[in-house]
Every structure is written in structure tokens, then in C-alpha cells.
Amino acid sequence: MNNIFGTPVASLSTIAYERTGKRKRISSYDRTGGNDDRIYIKSGETANIATIEGAGCITHIWVTIAMDCNPEEKFYLRKIVLHMYWDGEENPSVEVPIGDFFGMGHAKSKNFVSAPLQMSPQDGKGFNCWFPMPFAEGARIEVQNECDNTCILYYYVDYESYDELPEGMLRFHAAWNRECPTEGISDENMTNRQFQFEGKNTTGKENYVILEAEGKGHYVGCNINIHNMRDTAKWDWPGEGDDMIFIDGEEWPPSLHGTGTEDYVNMAWCPQQEYSAPYHGIILGGKDNWKGQITYYRYHIQDPIMFSKSIRVTIEHGHNNHRSDDWSSTAYWYQTEPHRVFRKLPEVSKRLPLDEDEFIWEFK
């Protein structure tokens, strides 16, 4: 099947074109014909939720999760990890805590809508992914439970199968990163203006890193999560840092150099209002004076960022990297294989969000 874009992925503009292939699904339905339409993943176990042979493309994934305990285990969305493998590879092309993968960090869920990722009612607990994920020889999806209790998982994996994959189809990738705290400087003996606005960054080397990849492909966006850790009553906007995207080993200044964190995510003037659009949004705006937890997203669907050899997507944590906050992010991209092996995912204790009650007590 060939449409005007030369890919097998349907869109509103191409849906009328003739298609070949078969629509298929793997789900958690009760194989006995009953109503227990879910699987149970015990603590410490990994479940293979989908194994697909041959060529095809995953076009949609839906999941919802509950913990088999009362009260519900805290932070389970950071303790459960999603892995995806294409074409028999040994190293995963996707390795992300499951809540972060579906668009929001801080081990939280919240209703929001973007084009590739959505969290749907009730309270954002219906997770949807629309990124196309092609494969030539097979695909495997695993869910790893590193919680203390059994997790209950409902899921659909919707895909198309083909006789062969069209040429030129790159493989989908997603990776998670965190720095807690980012390495900033002390604001002692500085005015707030000096701390927030002054200094010069002419290398980008100390920036927070959203993605480092090698090969040929294109970066298609990220979600960014910040927990403001600064103990001050002064004006405390944590997003003054510029985005800097270095392509194919270029030096500073890179060909893609931005003007501020809210500018990179297409907002303006230190926003707090929650807003979701197809390709950019703010799911959490923080509390008064931007305290607490913040989540942004920016998806480069209409404007993918191509690279031929490598890409390094970075952003300053505060202007000139002055701030020491909790940053985490999930990057999404397509590339040729083999891909650069991901850095080992931190152990559970290093992935958990800051407990705001303990944080306030400790720092005040």
C-alpha cells in the first residue's frame, strides 16, 4: 500500500486512499470468555503483553492500571516500566516508566489531550499512545512491575500487519532521564535578578540533557517535568533556561538555539494556566510562585528535527544553569538501527518523585 506520503500510517488527510494489510489487536481480554479482562503482574515480575511476528506497524496502545492493594501504593507510575523491542533486537528501543511514557511525570495522571499521547477520564487513568511503531520482522512489548504489590493491567495493542514493510520506515524510540537535583549554584550573596537572569552560557555543556542519540533519524519531541526545589519567597520562575539542540556534532551555538523554557514549549510569559493543544501544552503549572510540580510537552510532529549522525537535545536548568531543581523528561524519536544503547534506568528509589510533604518538612 502506498499513499501520498509513502507510509502505511493512516491520517485524516490520507484515510480515503486504498490500503492493504490487516488490522489486528492483542488485548488483555479474558481467554475463558469471562469478564476478568486483565492481567496480574506480581511484584518483581515482567509480563510480555504483546509478541508480533512478521512486518507491521503498531498504530495505537491503550492501557489502564490499578494496584492490587488498599490503600493504593504510592508512585506506582514510576515503578512500572514499559519496554519495547523491534525486529529481534536485544536492547530495548523504548524503556520508560509507564506514566512518563504516556505523557506526564511525577508519578501522576491527569486529563490532557495531545496528538500523539493522551490521558483520558477518569482522572487521566486511561492512557493512549498514537505514535506509529513500524517493524519488519517482529515486535515485543513488556511491562515490568517494580512495585511492592501486584499491579492489575488492562491493555489494547492495535496494529496493522503487512506482507513486507515499505522502505524508509524508521524505528520508534523513547527514553527517560532525570537529574535530582540539577547541578546549579548557590544564590548566596547574589541578588535575585543576578541569580535568575545574569551570566553567559557559551558552551551548553552543563545543560540538562533530554536526548542523546546516534544514527540517522528525527527527534519528535518530549515531555518535561520540573519540581521547583528552591527555598525562597522571592520571584521564583524556574524556566528561564534556553533550549539548545546540537545536530551531528556541531559546536555552540547550535543551529537550533531557543530563548526560554516556556518558549520551547510554545507558551509565553512564565505561564501557570493549564492548556493542551495537539503539539504543545502545560499539564501542571505549579503552585503560587511556580512552587511544586510542573509538566510541559512539546511534540515535533509537523516539524521533526532531522539528524544524520547524532543529536543532543538539551535545555538550561535556569538561565546559565544556575538552578538546582528536580528535572525529568521523556524523549521520543525515530531512527535507523542499531541505536545507541540506553544508559541503565535508575533503580526504583532514584526514580521516585519528591514527596512534597517530606520535602517541605526537610527544607523548612
N, C-alpha and C positions, 0 to 999 in steps of 0.2 A: 504494500500500500504506500502510495506517495501522495502527500498533499502539497500545498504551495510552499510549505516550509521544509519539506523533505524529511519530516519526522513522523512517527506514528502516534504522537500525542494529540488528543483532541482539544480544541478550544472553541469558544463561541464563533470565532471567525472561520474555523475550518470544519465545523461539525457536519456541514452538508456534503462534504466530499466522501466519495465511496471509500470504505475501509475494508481491510481484510484482517484476519486473525480471529481469535475467540476471546470473549470476555469470561473471566474466571474469578473465583474467590476462595480464599481459605479463611475460615472463621472459627470461633470457639463454640459453635453450636453443639448441643448435646447429641452425641453419636448414637444414644439409645433411643432417640425420639422423644425424650422427656424435655423438661424445662430447665435443666441445670446447664445453661448455655454459657459456661465459663470454665476457666481452668484455675487450678490452685497451685501456686508456686511456693514451696516451703522455703523457709529461711536458709540461705546459703546455696540454693539450687538455681540452675539456669534452665529455662524452658525453650525448646525450639518451637516457635509458633508458626513458622512457615518454611517449607523447603519446596522450591520450584525447580523443575528440570527444563532444560532447553532454553530457547530465546523468548524474551518477553519484556514487559515493562510494567512495573507496579505504578498504578495511577492514583491510588487513594489508600490511606491507612486510617482506621478509626480504632481507638481504644478507650476504655474507661477502667478505673482501678479502684478497689477498696481494700482495706486491711482487715484480716480476719481476727479482729481483737476489739475490745471495748474497754477504755477509750481508744480511739484510733491512734496508731503510732505516729509520732511527730516526724515531719520531714521525710516521709516515705518517697516523695517525688524526687528527692536527691539520692536516695538509697537504692532505687531500682534503676538499672542501666539497660539501655537499648543498644544492641549490636546488629550490624547488617554486613553481609558478605556477598560479593558478586563473583560469579564465574570460578568458583572453587578456590578463591584466594584464602591464605592463611591468616592474614592480618585484616581486621575489620576496616571497612570504609566508613562506617558510622559507629561511634562509641560515645554516647552522651547520656547523662542522667535523663530519665524519661520525661520529667516535667519540663526541663530546659529544652529538650529536643522539640517539643510541641509549642515552644514559643515564649515561655515565661520561666524565670528563675525564682530564687528564694524559696524553693520547695512549695510554691503556691499555685493554685489555679484560679482563674478569673475570666469571666466572659470577655472575649475580644474577637475581632474578625480581621484577618488579613487575607491576601490572595492565596499564599501557599500554606499557611498554618492558621488554625482556628481553635479556640476553646469555647465550647458551647454549653448552654444550660443543662443541668442545674449547677450554678456557681462555677462554670467553666470546667466541669469534670468530664465532659465529652470532648476528647482530643481528636483533632483531624489534621492530616497532612496531605497536601495535594502536589507536592514535588514529584515529578515523574522520575522513575528509577529504572533505567533500562539495564538489561543484561543479555549476554549472548549465549551462555552455557548453563546458567542456573543462578539461583538466589537463595539466601538463607537469612532468616531473621530470628534473633534470640533475645529473650528478656531474662536478665539476671537479677535475682532478688537478694539484696544485701541488707534487708530489714531484719529485725529481731523476730518478726512474726510472719505467718503465711500471708501472701498477697493474693487477691482474687482479681483475675484479669478477664475482661471481655474484649474481643477484637474482631475486626474485619481486615483482611489484606486483599484489596481488589486489584486485579491485574489483567493485562492482555497477553495472550500467548501468540507467537508468530512462528512461521517456518524458519525464518532467519531474521536477525536484527539488521536493520538498514545501516549502511556505512556511516561513519561520522558521529555515532552516538557515544557521548562521554558517560562516565560513571558518576553517580551521585555520591557525595561525601559530606559528613558533618562531624565536627569535633568540638569539644568543650575545653574551656580554660578558666582558671581562677587565680587571682592574686589577693590574698587577705593577710595583712593589708598591702596595698601597693607601696613601693618604697618612695616616700616623699621626704620633705624636710620639716624641721621644727619652725613654727611661726613665732617663736620667742624672739623678742627684740625687733619684730617686724610690724609695720602697720598692716591692717587687713588688706589695704589696697596693694601693698608690696607683695604680700603672700598670694593674693588671688590673681594679680594681673601683671606683675613685673618679672623680668628675667628673659633670657633668649634661649630658645631651643634650636640649635642649628645642626643637629645630627639625627634626632628621632630615636636614638639608641636605647633610651630609658623608657620609652613609651610602653603602655600596656599593649600586649600582642593578642589580637583577635584570631589571626590565622597566619601560619607559615606552611606553605605547600611548595612542592617541586613537581615539575612536569609541565604539561600543556593543558590549559583549560580556562575556566572562567569562574570567578567568585560571584555568588548570587545573594550575599547578604548575611545578616547576623541579628541576634538579639543581644542586648547589653543590659546587665543588671548591676546596679550600684547600691551599696549600703553606706550612707554617709556616716563616718565614724568620728568626725571632728567634734571636739567638746568645746563649743563656743556659742555665745549669744550674738556674735557679730554676723553680718551678712554672709551666708554660707553656701552659696551656689557651688555644687561640686563638678559642674560640667563645662568648665572653661577651656578644656583641652581640645586641640585640633586633631582631626583625623589625618593620617599620613599613610598612603598606600604605595609601597615600593614594588615595582614590577620588574622582573628579570634582572635583579641585582643592582638596580640604579641607586645612586647615592642621593643624599639630601641636597636640595629639595626634590622630593619625588614628583612625578608628573601629575599625581593626584594628591594635592595638599589642601585641606579644608580650613575652616575658620572657627570651629567650636563644636562641642559635642551635640548640642541641640540643633546645630546647623547640619551636621552629618545626617541626623535622623529627620531632617526636613521640618523641624519646629522653629520657634523663634522666641527670643527674649526670656530665657530661663523658665520654661513652661512647667506648670503643675497640673493643668487640666488634662484629664484622661481623654484620649482620642485614638480611634483606629481607622485606618484607611487601607486600601489594598497593599501598599508597599511601604508604608511608614506609620508609626504610631507610638503612643505612650500609654502603657497599660497601668503602671503605677507612677504617680507623680511626686511621691514623698509627702511628708507632713509639713507643718509650718517650718519655714526657713530651710526647706528641702531636706529635713532630717528623715532618718529611716530609709526605707526601701524604695527604689526607683527601677522601672523597667522600660526600655525603649526597644523598638525594632526598626530596621531598615533593610528592605529586600530589593536587590538589584535585578528585578525580573525584566523590566523594559530596558535596562541599561547595565547588562552584565559587564564585569570588569575582566577583560581577557589577559592572559599571560602565556608566554611561550616556553619559559624555562622555570620560573619561580614567581611567588608572590608573598609579600609580607604586609599584612593588614594591621595597622597599629593606630592607637589614639593616645593622646596625652591624658594622664590622670591628674586633672587640674592643669592650668597653664604652666608650662615648663616642668611638668611632673612634680609639682610642689605637694600634692595632696596624698594622704595615706588613708584610703578608703578600701572597702571590700568590693572588688570588681570580679564579675564572672561574665562569660559570654558563650554563645554557641555560634559557630561559623558554618555556613553552607556553601558548597561549591561543587562544580563538575570538572573532571579531568580525565586524562588518559591514565591507564595503569601500566606499571605498578606505581602506587602512590608512596610518598614518604611515610614511614611507619610512625604512628602517633606516639607522643610521649605517654608513658604509662598513666592511666587515670588515677588520681589520688585516692587513697583509702577513704573509707566512708567518713571517718572523723574529720578529714580535711576537706570534705565536700559540703558538710552541713552548713546551712546559713547561720548567721549570728542570731542567737536567741535574744530578742530585743529586751526582755525583762532582765536577763542576766547582764546584757551589755550596759543598760542604763545603770544598774546597781554597781557594776565594776568600775565604770568610768566617772561616776559622780559620787 
